[in-house]
Amino acid sequence: MPQLNPGPWLAIFLMSWVVFLLILTFKISNFNSLNEPTLKNKKNKPESPYWPWA
């Protein structure tokens, strides 16, 4: 029975998964994040509280 020979079917299965994962990777990486990270400016940094007893 040729269906039981894993040689060609295993190669087809693995190659199809590689192609599938590569396509998904590129499609997912093309999406832009909805919440872009903002840079923290040192000017907006709150000052630490004043502790007179320290």
N, C-alpha and C positions, 0 to 999 in steps of 0.2 A: 504494500500500500504506500503510494508516494506521499500521502499526507503526513505520515509519521516521520519522514526524513526532515529533521529540524534545520538542516543546512540553509536552503534558500529562504525558508519562511522566517527563520530567526534573523537573517540579514535584512530582509524586507521590513520586518517588525522594528528592528533597531534603527534602521535608516529613516523610517517614517516618523519615529519618535524624535530623532535628532532634528529632522526638518520641522516638525511640529513645534518643538521647543524653541528652535531658532526664530521661527516666525512669531511666536508668542512673545519672545523676549524683545524683539525689535518693535512690535506693535505696542507693547506695554511701556517700553522706554520712551516712546514718542509722546506719551501723554504728559501734559504739563501739570504740575501740582496746583491745586486750587488755592492753597494757602502758601504763598511764597514766603520763605523765611526772610525776616527783616534784619538788617544789620543793626547792632546795638552801637549807638554813639556814646563816646565817653562823656560828651557834654550832658547827655540826659541821665547820667548815672546819679541816683539820689545820694546825698551826702549822709555819712554815718552820723548817728545821734551824738550829741555832746554829753560826755559823762564827766562832770566836774570833780567827782570823788576818786576817779581812776588815775 
